[in-house]
């Protein structure tokens, strides 16, 4: 009996001194996303992040009211977001570690926290100190004014459509961006979609990246939809769809590549994506790209973070709303 009590005592001591589960490492950084048409993107070059982030962080006045005017206000808010991004850019703060991700829209003074382990999505109004909390497993209703392409799109079933992708990669060398020395790469992608009836359309996407040797963290349960309105989200979604299809070797896709391999999962400090359709004039856009739409993302202030950081929790003085 005495030996049994001693054993329980030893187990109690071990339980007391045993270290808690280690927090998962992660990454925090700030970003600025801009939209441009045609050659306007050429004026944005790597190295302007600090100034651009300060400019894009200025608060934007949001329309008030609900009820009968809720839909109208949502449309107005989306238009204001598009106009502000075209003029100043979208400033965001990003935090990702373990099973948690948080994204702050600095100008709108809002934040979204995704917790893959708890299966919850929280939306915070930082100005009013309120929040909503929904389950990831609950049926999701479409949000008024939500931009198309902001959420991952599922690939359609095989209807006879075939997609031919030609990718030419180019190494641009190294460039000093703020405190970091980044490696530059350029990918010229031509995507031709041919339907079963023989009709076809072609999209040209040129993507320029300057990356550093730092892992770009992602969550296994998905990610927070982009706050980029309209064509910005659509362009990003289309490029991501093509990349995903190439990785999964989807039989509807045929891919040919040339040039140096681009490192995977590196942290991009600067990304310029230009996108044009069949009628785009070759060489009419930035850096010899298509003359259509362009998006620019700049990143900086990258730093280490862990999954137990208080930034991933809802402050105790915030009030829950429906």
C-alpha positions as a Markdown table, in Angstrom:
| # | Residue | x | y | z |
|---|---|---|---|---|
| 1 | Unk | 0.0 | 0.0 | 0.0 |
| 2 | Unk | 2.8 | 2.3 | 0.9 |
| 3 | Unk | 4.5 | 1.6 | -2.4 |
| 4 | Unk | 1.3 | 2.3 | -4.3 |
| 5 | Unk | 0.9 | 5.6 | -2.5 |
| 6 | Unk | 4.5 | 6.5 | -3.4 |
| 7 | Unk | 3.9 | 5.6 | -7.0 |
| 8 | Unk | 0.8 | 7.9 | -7.1 |
| 9 | Unk | 2.9 | 10.6 | -5.4 |
| 10 | Unk | 5.7 | 10.3 | -8.1 |
| 11 | Unk | 3.1 | 10.5 | -10.9 |
| 12 | Unk | 1.6 | 13.6 | -9.4 |
| 13 | Unk | 5.0 | 15.3 | -9.2 |
| 14 | Unk | 5.8 | 14.3 | -12.8 |
| 15 | Unk | 2.4 | 15.7 | -13.9 |
| 16 | Unk | 3.1 | 18.9 | -12.2 |
| 17 | Unk | 6.6 | 19.5 | -13.6 |
| 18 | Unk | 5.9 | 18.1 | -17.1 |
| 19 | Unk | 6.1 | 20.9 | -19.7 |
| 20 | Unk | 2.9 | 22.0 | -21.5 |
| 21 | Unk | 2.5 | 21.2 | -25.2 |
| 22 | Unk | 4.9 | 23.4 | -27.2 |
| 23 | Unk | 3.2 | 26.2 | -29.2 |
| 24 | Unk | 3.5 | 25.9 | -33.0 |
| 25 | Unk | 5.8 | 28.3 | -34.8 |
| 26 | Unk | 4.4 | 30.6 | -37.4 |
| 27 | Unk | 4.8 | 33.9 | -39.3 |
| 28 | Unk | 3.4 | 37.4 | -39.1 |
| 29 | Unk | 3.7 | 40.1 | -41.8 |
| 30 | Unk | 2.0 | 43.1 | -43.3 |
| 31 | Unk | 0.9 | 43.5 | -46.9 |
| 32 | Unk | -0.3 | 46.0 | -49.4 |
| 33 | Unk | -2.4 | 45.0 | -52.5 |
| 34 | Unk | -3.0 | 47.3 | -55.4 |
| 35 | Unk | -5.1 | 47.1 | -58.6 |
| 36 | Unk | -4.0 | 48.6 | -61.9 |
| 37 | Unk | -5.2 | 48.8 | -65.5 |
| 38 | Unk | -2.8 | 48.4 | -68.4 |
| 39 | Unk | 0.6 | 50.2 | -68.1 |
| 40 | Unk | -0.3 | 51.8 | -64.7 |
| 41 | Unk | 1.3 | 48.8 | -62.9 |
| 42 | Unk | 4.7 | 49.6 | -64.4 |
| 43 | Unk | 5.0 | 52.6 | -61.9 |
| 44 | Unk | 5.0 | 50.2 | -59.0 |
| 45 | Unk | 8.4 | 48.6 | -58.3 |
| 46 | Unk | 9.8 | 46.5 | -55.5 |
| 47 | Unk | 11.0 | 48.6 | -52.6 |
| 48 | Unk | 8.1 | 51.0 | -52.0 |
| 49 | Unk | 6.4 | 48.9 | -49.3 |
| 50 | Unk | 6.9 | 51.2 | -46.3 |
| 51 | Unk | 5.4 | 54.3 | -48.0 |
| 52 | Unk | 2.6 | 52.3 | -49.6 |
| 53 | Unk | 1.6 | 50.6 | -46.4 |
| 54 | Unk | 1.3 | 53.9 | -44.5 |
| 55 | Unk | -0.8 | 55.4 | -47.4 |
| 56 | Unk | -3.1 | 52.3 | -47.6 |
| 57 | Unk | -3.6 | 52.2 | -43.8 |
| 58 | Unk | -5.6 | 55.5 | -43.7 |
| 59 | Unk | -9.2 | 54.7 | -42.4 |
| 60 | Unk | -12.0 | 54.6 | -45.0 |
| 61 | Unk | -15.4 | 56.1 | -44.1 |
| 62 | Unk | -18.0 | 53.3 | -44.4 |
| 63 | Unk | -21.7 | 53.9 | -45.2 |
| 64 | Unk | -24.1 | 53.3 | -42.3 |
| 65 | Unk | -27.6 | 51.9 | -42.0 |
| 66 | Unk | -29.3 | 48.6 | -42.5 |
| 67 | Unk | -32.8 | 47.3 | -43.2 |
| 68 | Unk | -34.1 | 48.3 | -46.6 |
| 69 | Unk | -30.8 | 50.0 | -47.4 |
| 70 | Unk | -28.6 | 47.1 | -46.3 |
| 71 | Unk | -28.0 | 45.8 | -49.8 |
| 72 | Unk | -27.5 | 49.3 | -51.2 |
| 73 | Unk | -24.9 | 50.1 | -48.5 |
| 74 | Unk | -23.1 | 46.8 | -49.2 |
| 75 | Unk | -22.9 | 47.8 | -52.9 |
| 76 | Unk | -21.7 | 51.3 | -52.0 |
| 77 | Unk | -19.1 | 49.8 | -49.6 |
| 78 | Unk | -17.8 | 47.4 | -52.3 |
| 79 | Unk | -17.5 | 50.3 | -54.7 |
| 80 | Unk | -15.7 | 52.4 | -52.1 |
| 81 | Unk | -13.3 | 49.5 | -51.4 |
| 82 | Unk | -12.5 | 49.2 | -55.1 |
| 83 | Unk | -12.0 | 52.9 | -55.5 |
| 84 | Unk | -9.8 | 53.1 | -52.4 |
| 85 | Unk | -7.7 | 50.1 | -53.6 |
| 86 | Unk | -7.2 | 51.6 | -57.0 |
| 87 | Unk | -6.0 | 54.8 | -55.4 |
| 88 | Unk | -4.2 | 53.8 | -52.3 |
| 89 | Unk | -4.1 | 50.0 | -52.1 |
| 90 | Unk | -5.4 | 47.6 | -49.4 |
| 91 | Unk | -3.3 | 47.3 | -46.2 |
| 92 | Unk | -3.5 | 44.1 | -44.2 |
| 93 | Unk | -1.8 | 42.5 | -41.2 |
| 94 | Unk | -1.4 | 38.7 | -41.4 |
| 95 | Unk | -0.7 | 36.2 | -38.6 |
| 96 | Unk | -0.6 | 32.5 | -39.1 |
| 97 | Unk | 0.7 | 29.7 | -36.8 |
| 98 | Unk | -0.3 | 26.2 | -36.0 |
| 99 | Unk | -4.0 | 25.8 | -36.8 |
| 100 | Unk | -4.8 | 29.6 | -36.6 |
| 101 | Unk | -4.8 | 32.5 | -39.0 |
| 102 | Unk | -5.8 | 36.1 | -38.5 |
| 103 | Unk | -6.1 | 38.9 | -41.1 |
| 104 | Unk | -6.7 | 42.5 | -40.3 |
| 105 | Unk | -8.0 | 45.0 | -42.8 |
| 106 | Unk | -6.2 | 48.1 | -41.4 |
| 107 | Unk | -8.2 | 50.9 | -43.1 |
| 108 | Unk | -11.6 | 49.2 | -42.5 |
| 109 | Unk | -10.6 | 48.5 | -38.8 |
| 110 | Unk | -11.8 | 44.9 | -39.0 |
| 111 | Unk | -10.2 | 41.5 | -38.4 |
| 112 | Unk | -11.0 | 37.8 | -39.2 |
| 113 | Unk | -9.7 | 34.9 | -37.1 |
| 114 | Unk | -9.8 | 31.4 | -38.5 |
| 115 | Unk | -9.3 | 28.5 | -36.1 |
| 116 | Unk | -9.0 | 25.1 | -37.9 |
| 117 | Unk | -8.9 | 23.1 | -34.6 |
| 118 | Unk | -11.9 | 24.8 | -33.0 |
| 119 | Unk | -13.6 | 24.9 | -36.5 |
| 120 | Unk | -14.6 | 28.5 | -36.0 |
| 121 | Unk | -14.4 | 31.8 | -37.9 |
| 122 | Unk | -14.6 | 35.0 | -35.9 |
| 123 | Unk | -15.1 | 38.5 | -37.5 |
| 124 | Unk | -14.1 | 41.4 | -35.4 |
| 125 | Unk | -15.1 | 45.1 | -35.6 |
| 126 | Unk | -12.0 | 46.7 | -34.0 |
| 127 | Unk | -13.5 | 50.1 | -33.8 |
| 128 | Unk | -16.8 | 49.1 | -32.2 |
| 129 | Unk | -15.3 | 46.3 | -30.2 |
| 130 | Unk | -17.8 | 43.7 | -31.3 |
| 131 | Unk | -17.5 | 40.3 | -33.0 |
| 132 | Unk | -19.5 | 37.5 | -34.6 |
| 133 | Unk | -18.6 | 33.8 | -34.3 |
| 134 | Unk | -19.7 | 31.0 | -36.7 |
| 135 | Unk | -18.9 | 27.4 | -37.0 |
| 136 | Unk | -17.0 | 26.2 | -40.1 |
| 137 | Unk | -19.3 | 23.1 | -40.2 |
| 138 | Unk | -22.5 | 25.2 | -40.2 |
| 139 | Unk | -24.2 | 25.9 | -43.6 |
| 140 | Unk | -22.8 | 29.2 | -44.9 |
| 141 | Unk | -25.1 | 31.8 | -46.4 |
| 142 | Unk | -23.8 | 34.1 | -49.2 |
| 143 | Unk | -22.7 | 37.4 | -47.9 |
| 144 | Unk | -24.3 | 40.5 | -49.4 |
| 145 | Unk | -21.8 | 42.4 | -51.6 |
| 146 | Unk | -19.3 | 39.6 | -51.5 |
| 147 | Unk | -16.9 | 39.7 | -54.5 |
| 148 | Unk | -16.8 | 36.9 | -57.0 |
| 149 | Unk | -13.6 | 34.9 | -56.9 |
| 150 | Unk | -12.9 | 35.7 | -53.2 |
| 151 | Unk | -13.4 | 32.1 | -52.1 |
| 152 | Unk | -11.7 | 29.0 | -53.6 |
| 153 | Unk | -13.6 | 27.8 | -56.6 |
| 154 | Unk | -14.2 | 24.1 | -57.2 |
| 155 | Unk | -13.2 | 22.7 | -60.6 |
| 156 | Unk | -16.1 | 21.8 | -62.8 |
| 157 | Unk | -16.8 | 18.2 | -63.9 |
| 158 | Unk | -15.4 | 17.0 | -67.2 |
| 159 | Unk | -17.7 | 18.4 | -69.9 |
| 160 | Unk | -15.2 | 17.9 | -72.8 |
| 161 | Unk | -13.4 | 21.2 | -72.2 |
| 162 | Unk | -9.6 | 21.0 | -72.5 |
| 163 | Unk | -7.1 | 23.5 | -71.2 |
| 164 | Unk | -3.6 | 23.9 | -72.7 |
| 165 | Unk | -1.1 | 25.8 | -70.5 |
| 166 | Unk | 2.3 | 26.9 | -71.7 |
| 167 | Unk | 4.7 | 28.3 | -69.1 |
| 168 | Unk | 8.0 | 30.0 | -69.7 |
| 169 | Unk | 10.1 | 30.8 | -66.6 |
| 170 | Unk | 12.9 | 33.3 | -66.3 |
| 171 | Unk | 15.3 | 34.1 | -63.4 |
| 172 | Unk | 15.6 | 37.9 | -62.8 |
| 173 | Unk | 18.6 | 37.8 | -60.4 |
| 174 | Unk | 18.8 | 39.3 | -56.9 |
| 175 | Unk | 17.4 | 42.6 | -55.7 |
| 176 | Unk | 17.6 | 44.4 | -52.4 |
| 177 | Unk | 14.1 | 45.1 | -51.0 |
| 178 | Unk | 14.2 | 46.8 | -47.7 |
| 179 | Unk | 16.4 | 44.8 | -45.3 |
| 180 | Unk | 16.1 | 41.6 | -47.5 |
| 181 | Unk | 18.0 | 40.3 | -50.5 |
| 182 | Unk | 15.4 | 38.7 | -52.7 |
| 183 | Unk | 15.6 | 36.4 | -55.8 |
| 184 | Unk | 13.4 | 37.4 | -58.7 |
| 185 | Unk | 11.5 | 35.1 | -61.1 |
| 186 | Unk | 9.1 | 35.8 | -63.9 |
| 187 | Unk | 6.5 | 33.3 | -65.3 |
| 188 | Unk | 4.8 | 33.9 | -68.6 |
| 189 | Unk | 1.7 | 31.7 | -68.7 |
| 190 | Unk | -0.6 | 31.3 | -71.8 |
| 191 | Unk | -3.8 | 29.4 | -71.0 |
| 192 | Unk | -6.0 | 28.3 | -73.9 |
| 193 | Unk | -9.5 | 26.9 | -73.1 |
| 194 | Unk | -11.1 | 24.9 | -75.8 |
| 195 | Unk | -14.7 | 23.7 | -75.4 |
| 196 | Unk | -16.2 | 20.5 | -76.8 |
| 197 | Unk | -17.8 | 22.4 | -79.7 |
| 198 | Unk | -14.3 | 23.7 | -80.8 |
| 199 | Unk | -14.7 | 27.3 | -79.6 |
| 200 | Unk | -11.7 | 28.6 | -77.6 |
| 201 | Unk | -10.4 | 31.6 | -75.7 |
| 202 | Unk | -6.9 | 32.5 | -74.5 |
| 203 | Unk | -5.7 | 34.2 | -71.4 |
| 204 | Unk | -2.2 | 35.4 | -70.8 |
| 205 | Unk | -1.0 | 35.7 | -67.2 |
| 206 | Unk | 2.5 | 37.1 | -66.4 |
| 207 | Unk | 3.6 | 36.7 | -62.8 |
| 208 | Unk | 6.7 | 38.4 | -61.4 |
| 209 | Unk | 7.9 | 37.4 | -57.9 |
| 210 | Unk | 10.7 | 38.5 | -55.7 |
| 211 | Unk | 11.1 | 35.8 | -52.9 |
| 212 | Unk | 13.3 | 35.3 | -49.9 |
| 213 | Unk | 14.4 | 32.1 | -48.2 |
| 214 | Unk | 11.6 | 32.0 | -45.6 |
| 215 | Unk | 8.7 | 29.5 | -45.5 |
| 216 | Unk | 5.3 | 30.9 | -46.6 |
| 217 | Unk | 3.0 | 29.3 | -44.0 |
| 218 | Unk | -0.5 | 27.9 | -45.0 |
| 219 | Unk | -3.3 | 26.2 | -43.1 |
| 220 | Unk | -4.5 | 22.6 | -44.0 |
| 221 | Unk | -8.2 | 23.5 | -43.5 |
| 222 | Unk | -8.1 | 26.4 | -46.0 |
| 223 | Unk | -7.6 | 30.1 | -45.7 |
| 224 | Unk | -9.4 | 33.3 | -45.1 |
| 225 | Unk | -11.0 | 34.6 | -48.4 |
| 226 | Unk | -9.2 | 37.5 | -50.0 |
| 227 | Unk | -10.5 | 41.0 | -49.3 |
| 228 | Unk | -9.4 | 42.1 | -52.8 |
| 229 | Unk | -12.6 | 43.1 | -54.6 |
| 230 | Unk | -13.7 | 42.2 | -58.1 |
| 231 | Unk | -11.1 | 41.3 | -60.7 |
| 232 | Unk | -8.3 | 41.1 | -58.2 |
| 233 | Unk | -9.7 | 38.1 | -56.5 |
| 234 | Unk | -10.8 | 36.6 | -59.9 |
| 235 | Unk | -7.2 | 36.9 | -61.3 |
| 236 | Unk | -5.7 | 35.4 | -58.2 |
| 237 | Unk | -8.3 | 32.6 | -58.2 |
| 238 | Unk | -7.7 | 31.7 | -61.9 |
| 239 | Unk | -3.9 | 31.5 | -61.4 |
| 240 | Unk | -4.3 | 29.4 | -58.3 |
| 241 | Unk | -6.7 | 27.1 | -60.1 |
| 242 | Unk | -4.2 | 26.6 | -62.9 |
| 243 | Unk | -1.4 | 25.9 | -60.4 |
| 244 | Unk | -3.6 | 23.4 | -58.5 |
| 245 | Unk | -4.5 | 21.6 | -61.6 |
| 246 | Unk | -0.9 | 21.3 | -62.7 |
| 247 | Unk | 0.1 | 19.9 | -59.3 |
| 248 | Unk | -2.8 | 17.4 | -59.3 |
| 249 | Unk | -2.2 | 16.4 | -62.9 |
| 250 | Unk | -5.8 | 17.0 | -63.9 |
| 251 | Unk | -6.5 | 15.1 | -67.2 |
| 252 | Unk | -8.3 | 18.1 | -68.6 |
| 253 | Unk | -5.0 | 20.1 | -68.6 |
| 254 | Unk | -1.9 | 19.7 | -70.7 |
| 255 | Unk | 1.1 | 21.6 | -69.6 |
| 256 | Unk | 4.4 | 22.5 | -71.1 |
| 257 | Unk | 7.1 | 24.4 | -69.2 |
| 258 | Unk | 10.5 | 25.8 | -70.0 |
| 259 | Unk | 13.2 | 27.8 | -68.2 |
| 260 | Unk | 14.5 | 27.5 | -64.6 |
| 261 | Unk | 12.3 | 25.9 | -61.9 |
| 262 | Unk | 10.8 | 28.4 | -59.5 |
| 263 | Unk | 11.3 | 27.6 | -55.8 |
| 264 | Unk | 8.1 | 26.5 | -54.1 |
| 265 | Unk | 6.8 | 27.7 | -50.8 |
| 266 | Unk | 9.1 | 30.7 | -50.6 |
| 267 | Unk | 8.0 | 34.0 | -49.0 |
| 268 | Unk | 7.3 | 36.6 | -51.7 |
| 269 | Unk | 8.1 | 40.2 | -50.9 |
| 270 | Unk | 6.7 | 41.5 | -54.2 |
| 271 | Unk | 4.3 | 39.9 | -56.7 |
| 272 | Unk | 3.1 | 41.5 | -59.9 |
| 273 | Unk | 0.4 | 39.6 | -61.8 |
| 274 | Unk | -0.9 | 40.9 | -65.1 |
| 275 | Unk | -3.8 | 39.3 | -66.9 |
| 276 | Unk | -5.2 | 39.9 | -70.4 |
| 277 | Unk | -7.6 | 38.1 | -72.8 |
| 278 | Unk | -7.5 | 37.0 | -76.4 |
| 279 | Unk | -7.6 | 40.5 | -77.7 |
| 280 | Unk | -4.8 | 41.9 | -75.5 |
| 281 | Unk | -2.0 | 43.6 | -77.4 |
| 282 | Unk | 1.2 | 41.7 | -76.9 |
| 283 | Unk | 3.7 | 43.8 | -75.0 |
| 284 | Unk | 1.1 | 46.4 | -74.1 |
| 285 | Unk | 1.2 | 45.9 | -70.4 |
| 286 | Unk | 3.8 | 46.3 | -67.6 |
| 287 | Unk | 7.1 | 44.5 | -68.1 |
| 288 | Unk | 6.1 | 43.5 | -71.6 |
| 289 | Unk | 2.9 | 41.8 | -70.4 |
| 290 | Unk | -0.7 | 41.8 | -71.5 |
| 291 | Unk | -2.5 | 45.2 | -71.6 |
| 292 | Unk | -5.4 | 44.0 | -69.3 |
| 293 | Unk | -5.7 | 43.9 | -65.6 |
| 294 | Unk | -2.9 | 43.9 | -63.0 |
| 295 | Unk | -2.6 | 43.3 | -59.3 |
| 296 | Unk | 0.4 | 44.1 | -57.2 |
| 297 | Unk | 1.1 | 42.7 | -53.7 |
| 298 | Unk | 3.9 | 44.0 | -51.5 |
| 299 | Unk | 4.9 | 42.4 | -48.2 |
| 300 | Unk | 7.1 | 43.4 | -45.3 |
| 301 | Unk | 7.6 | 43.5 | -41.5 |
| 302 | Unk | 7.9 | 39.7 | -41.5 |
| 303 | Unk | 8.5 | 38.3 | -38.1 |
| 304 | Unk | 8.2 | 35.1 | -36.1 |
| 305 | Unk | 5.0 | 34.3 | -34.1 |
| 306 | Unk | 3.6 | 31.3 | -32.2 |
| 307 | Unk | 0.2 | 29.8 | -32.1 |
| 308 | Unk | -0.4 | 30.8 | -28.4 |
| 309 | Unk | 0.0 | 34.5 | -29.2 |
| 310 | Unk | -2.9 | 36.6 | -27.8 |
| 311 | Unk | -3.5 | 38.0 | -31.3 |
| 312 | Unk | -5.4 | 34.8 | -32.1 |
| 313 | Unk | -7.9 | 35.3 | -29.3 |
| 314 | Unk | -11.0 | 37.6 | -29.1 |
| 315 | Unk | -10.3 | 40.4 | -26.5 |
| 316 | Unk | -12.4 | 40.0 | -23.3 |
| 317 | Unk | -13.9 | 43.5 | -23.7 |
| 318 | Unk | -15.4 | 42.7 | -27.1 |
| 319 | Unk | -19.2 | 42.1 | -27.3 |
| 320 | Unk | -20.6 | 39.2 | -29.3 |
| 321 | Unk | -23.3 | 40.1 | -31.9 |
| 322 | Unk | -25.6 | 38.0 | -34.1 |
